[in-house]
Amino acid sequence: MVADETVAEKAKTPSKIKDYALLFKVRLAFSVVLSAFASYLFAGGGFDLNLVFLLLGGFLITGASNGFNQIIERDLDKKMDRTSERPVPSGRMSINEAFIGSSIATIVGTVILFQINFYSGVLGVLALVMYVFIYTPLKRITPWAVFAGAFPGAIPPMLGVIAVTGTFEGDAGLMAGLMFFIQFIWQFPHFWAIAWVLDEDYNKAGFSLLPSKSRKSKKSAFQILFYTLCMVPVSLLPWVLDMTDEWTVILGGIAGAWFFLKAYRLYIRLDDKSAKGLMFASFIYLPIIQFLYVFVKI
């Protein structure tokens, strides 16, 4: 009987590989790398060694950022249902182990990105520093943390362009800035939809990340609706600047209208179900738009 219980407990205990996957937030890191990949192709990059460096280096830097974030917020993570079973707050992984793992990922990821070009390495380091040392501590202080976090969150597509061009000058700089700006604006409806769904859980740790002090209210929903609406003209800027053809307007407009309707439903209903719908729509919308640029590029 005791042996059976021991086996059962072991079956419930996450493996070390799973713990590191949770520490580095592998699914999130994958979505971040995907945006860099799309921008890399949009800028004219091919399936070469630099692409491998971009994907691997970007994945490690993103994973390291998430690891450091969980070390800093370990006591707060214990208070939230969504995060209490992460390896550090649950005690399955020591702070030292998490720090060493995140540090190794930082060093290796940075070295790999510098193999592409100087600016790629700098952007990788900048994203990590802003996420860990600016966004993370601000979360406990002000809803403006979402604005601060949008900067490192928008660096990956810029990195994808710079990995190809190696410069911020001329058209290359314009494209890099444009890819940054599109993802920057997208993060507001995306993250606020998540914050709406998780508002009660966030509140347990003292986080208030919705745009209005009234939290899940018409005011918050209006700001989410406004930024979602902004995504429609912003997503068409590559066409305005002759980087893509008219299919960007047609397909991008359809995708934008669908995304906006999800936000409008939240504005009308003010419920978690609508917020979840917008949240999942945001996960789909961004890669649709970014890979649309690749497929219809002139």
C-alpha positions in Angstrom: 0.0 0.0 0.0 2.8 2.4 0.9 4.7 1.5 -2.2 1.6 2.2 -4.3 1.1 5.6 -2.7 4.8 6.5 -3.3 4.4 5.6 -7.0 1.3 7.7 -7.2 3.0 10.7 -5.6 5.9 10.4 -8.0 3.5 10.3 -10.9 2.0 13.6 -9.7 5.4 15.2 -9.2 6.5 17.2 -12.3 9.8 16.1 -13.9 12.9 18.3 -13.8 12.4 19.0 -17.6 8.8 20.1 -16.9 10.0 22.3 -14.1 12.5 24.1 -16.4 9.8 24.4 -19.0 7.6 26.1 -16.4 10.5 28.3 -15.2 11.3 29.5 -18.8 7.6 29.5 -19.8 8.3 27.6 -23.0 5.0 28.2 -24.7 5.3 32.0 -24.2 8.9 31.9 -25.3 7.8 30.0 -28.4 5.2 32.7 -29.3 7.8 35.4 -28.8 10.3 33.7 -31.1 7.6 33.2 -33.7 7.2 37.0 -34.0 11.0 37.4 -34.5 10.9 34.6 -37.1 8.1 36.3 -39.1 9.9 39.6 -39.1 13.1 37.9 -40.1 11.4 36.5 -43.2 9.7 39.8 -43.9 13.0 41.6 -43.9 14.4 39.2 -46.5 16.1 36.6 -44.3 16.3 33.0 -45.4 16.6 29.6 -43.8 20.2 29.9 -42.8 22.5 29.8 -39.8 21.5 33.3 -38.7 17.9 32.2 -38.4 19.0 29.3 -36.2 21.0 31.8 -34.0 17.9 34.1 -33.9 15.5 31.4 -32.8 17.8 29.8 -30.3 19.2 33.0 -28.9 15.8 34.6 -28.7 14.3 31.6 -27.0 17.1 31.5 -24.3 16.9 35.2 -23.6 13.1 35.1 -23.3 13.3 32.0 -21.1 15.9 33.6 -18.9 13.8 36.7 -18.5 10.9 34.6 -17.3 13.1 32.7 -14.9 14.4 35.9 -13.3 10.9 37.2 -13.1 9.7 34.1 -11.2 12.7 34.4 -8.8 11.8 38.0 -8.0 8.1 37.3 -7.7 8.3 33.9 -5.9 6.6 35.1 -2.7 3.8 36.7 -4.7 3.4 33.7 -6.9 2.6 31.6 -3.8 -0.5 33.7 -3.3 -2.0 33.1 -6.7 -3.7 29.9 -7.9 -2.3 30.3 -11.4 1.3 30.5 -10.2 1.5 28.7 -6.9 2.6 25.4 -8.5 5.5 27.0 -10.4 8.8 25.3 -9.5 10.3 28.1 -7.3 7.3 29.2 -5.2 6.3 25.5 -4.8 9.7 24.7 -3.4 10.5 22.1 -6.1 13.4 24.2 -7.4 15.7 26.2 -5.2 16.3 29.9 -5.8 20.0 29.2 -6.5 19.2 26.5 -9.1 16.7 28.9 -10.8 19.2 31.7 -10.8 22.0 29.6 -12.2 19.8 28.1 -14.9 18.5 31.6 -15.9 22.0 33.0 -15.8 23.4 30.3 -18.1 20.5 30.9 -20.5 21.2 34.6 -20.5 24.9 34.2 -21.2 24.5 31.5 -23.9 21.6 33.4 -25.5 23.5 36.7 -25.5 26.6 35.1 -27.1 24.5 33.5 -29.8 22.7 36.7 -30.7 26.0 38.6 -30.9 27.0 36.0 -33.5 24.4 37.4 -35.8 25.5 41.1 -35.4 26.2 43.6 -32.8 22.8 45.2 -32.7 21.0 41.8 -32.4 23.0 41.1 -29.2 22.3 44.6 -27.8 18.6 44.2 -28.4 18.5 40.8 -26.7 20.2 42.2 -23.6 18.0 45.3 -23.6 14.8 43.2 -23.7 15.9 41.1 -20.7 17.0 44.1 -18.7 13.8 46.1 -19.3 11.6 43.1 -18.6 13.4 42.0 -15.4 14.5 45.3 -13.9 11.7 47.7 -15.0 8.5 45.8 -15.8 8.7 43.2 -13.1 9.1 45.6 -10.1 6.6 48.1 -11.6 3.9 45.4 -11.6 3.6 45.8 -7.8 3.4 49.6 -8.0 1.3 50.8 -10.9 -0.9 49.7 -13.8 1.6 51.6 -16.0 3.7 48.5 -15.7 1.8 47.3 -18.8 3.1 50.3 -20.7 6.7 49.6 -19.5 6.4 45.9 -20.3 5.2 46.6 -23.9 8.7 47.9 -24.7 10.7 44.7 -24.2 7.7 42.8 -25.4 7.9 44.6 -28.8 11.6 44.0 -29.3 11.5 40.5 -30.8 10.0 41.5 -34.2 12.5 44.4 -34.3 15.2 41.9 -33.5 14.0 39.8 -36.4 14.5 42.6 -38.8 17.9 43.7 -37.4 19.1 40.2 -37.6 18.8 40.5 -41.4 19.8 44.1 -41.9 22.3 44.7 -39.1 21.5 48.4 -39.2 18.9 51.0 -38.0 19.6 53.3 -40.9 17.3 54.1 -43.9 14.6 51.6 -44.9 15.9 48.9 -42.6 15.4 51.2 -39.6 11.9 52.1 -40.8 10.9 48.5 -41.1 12.4 47.6 -37.7 10.6 50.5 -36.1 7.3 49.6 -37.8 7.5 45.9 -36.6 8.2 47.2 -33.1 5.3 49.6 -33.2 2.7 47.0 -34.4 3.6 44.6 -31.6 3.8 47.4 -29.1 0.2 48.5 -29.7 -1.1 44.9 -29.9 0.2 44.1 -26.4 -2.4 46.4 -24.7 -5.6 44.6 -25.7 -3.7 41.3 -25.4 -2.4 41.8 -21.9 -5.5 43.6 -20.6 -7.7 40.7 -21.8 -5.5 38.4 -19.7 -5.5 40.8 -16.8 -9.4 40.9 -16.9 -9.6 37.1 -16.8 -7.1 36.9 -14.0 -8.1 40.0 -12.1 -9.2 38.2 -8.9 -6.1 36.0 -8.9 -3.8 39.0 -9.5 -5.5 40.9 -6.7 -4.4 38.2 -4.2 -0.8 39.3 -4.9 -1.6 43.0 -4.9 -1.4 43.4 -8.7 -3.9 45.8 -10.3 -3.0 45.7 -14.0 -6.2 46.7 -15.8 -6.2 50.3 -17.2 -8.8 51.7 -14.9 -8.9 51.8 -11.1 -12.4 50.6 -11.3 -10.9 47.3 -12.6 -13.4 45.1 -14.5 -15.5 48.0 -15.6 -16.8 49.9 -18.6 -13.8 52.3 -18.4 -11.3 49.4 -18.7 -13.4 47.8 -21.4 -13.4 51.1 -23.4 -9.6 51.4 -23.3 -9.3 47.8 -24.4 -11.7 48.5 -27.3 -9.8 51.7 -28.2 -6.5 50.0 -28.5 -8.0 47.1 -30.4 -9.5 49.5 -32.9 -6.1 51.2 -33.2 -4.6 47.9 -34.4 -6.6 48.1 -37.6 -4.9 51.2 -39.1 -1.6 50.3 -37.5 -1.6 46.9 -39.0 -2.0 48.5 -42.5 1.1 50.7 -42.2 3.3 48.3 -44.2 0.9 48.7 -47.1 0.9 52.5 -46.7 4.7 52.5 -46.9 4.7 50.2 -50.0 6.2 47.2 -48.1 3.3 44.9 -49.0 0.5 44.8 -51.6 -3.3 45.4 -51.4 -3.9 41.9 -49.9 -2.7 43.4 -46.6 -5.7 45.8 -46.7 -8.2 43.0 -47.6 -7.0 40.2 -45.3 -5.6 42.5 -42.6 -8.9 44.4 -42.6 -10.9 41.3 -42.1 -8.6 40.0 -39.3 -8.8 43.4 -37.7 -12.6 43.6 -37.9 -12.8 40.1 -36.3 -10.4 41.2 -33.5 -12.3 44.4 -32.9 -15.6 42.5 -32.6 -14.1 40.4 -29.9 -13.2 43.6 -28.0 -16.6 45.1 -28.7 -18.3 42.0 -27.2 -16.3 42.5 -24.0 -17.3 46.2 -23.9 -21.0 45.3 -24.2 -21.0 42.3 -21.9 -18.2 43.0 -19.4 -17.8 39.3 -18.6 -14.9 36.9 -18.3 -16.2 34.7 -21.1 -15.8 37.7 -23.5 -12.4 38.6 -22.1 -11.3 35.0 -22.7 -12.5 35.2 -26.3 -10.5 38.4 -26.8 -7.5 36.8 -25.2 -7.5 33.8 -27.4 -8.2 36.0 -30.5 -5.2 38.1 -29.7 -3.0 34.9 -29.7 -4.3 34.1 -33.2 -4.4 37.7 -34.6 -0.8 38.7 -34.2 0.8 35.8 -36.1 -1.9 36.1 -38.8 -0.9 39.7 -39.4 2.9 39.2 -39.1 2.9 36.2 -41.5 0.5 38.0 -43.8 3.2 40.6 -44.4 5.6 37.8 -45.3 3.3 36.2 -47.8 2.1 39.3 -49.6 5.4 41.2 -49.6 6.1 43.0 -52.8 
